[in-house]
Amino acid sequence: MDVSQRLSFFAALFRVDENPTVGMWMLYLTIAALSILVYKLGFAQKLPLIKSIIIYAFLLLGSTVLTFLAIFLPIAEGLVVAALILIIYKLRLRQHKKAEANVK
């Protein structure tokens, strides 16, 4: 069985099977960036600097594990969907608050 047929979209996009070193780093950076984006859009609160550093360190550490899973599973694709849903939610919430402020 050909491994390239089983790769997830981003793993195939970054050609993990042909150039594993660069491909895995690109996949890691993609997952780390998307994880940070989803965290900021959905869960981030105003925290002291040390706590923020700890949270981001664990996000980057968790992204390492997710990168290995993302070779064959749609991890990055799920993060893209989550980010899009949160962006739509934030835009709708902003429009609702703006409309509510205009009514008053």
Stockholm file with secondary structure:
# STOCKHOLM 1.0

chainA/1-104         MDVSQRLSFFAALFRVDENPTVGMWMLYLTIAALSILVYKLGFAQKLPLIKSIIIYAFLLLGSTVLTFLAIFLPIAEGLVVAALILIIYKLRLRQHKKAEANVK
#=GR chainA/1-104 SS CCGGGTCCHHHHHTTTTTCHHHHHHHHHHHHHHHHHHHHHHHTCCCCCHHHHHHHHHHHHHHHHHHHHHTTTSCHHHHHHHHHHHHHHHHHHHHHHHHHHHHHC
#=GC SS_cons         CCGGGTCCHHHHHTTTTTCHHHHHHHHHHHHHHHHHHHHHHHTCCCCCHHHHHHHHHHHHHHHHHHHHHTTTSCHHHHHHHHHHHHHHHHHHHHHHHHHHHHHC
//
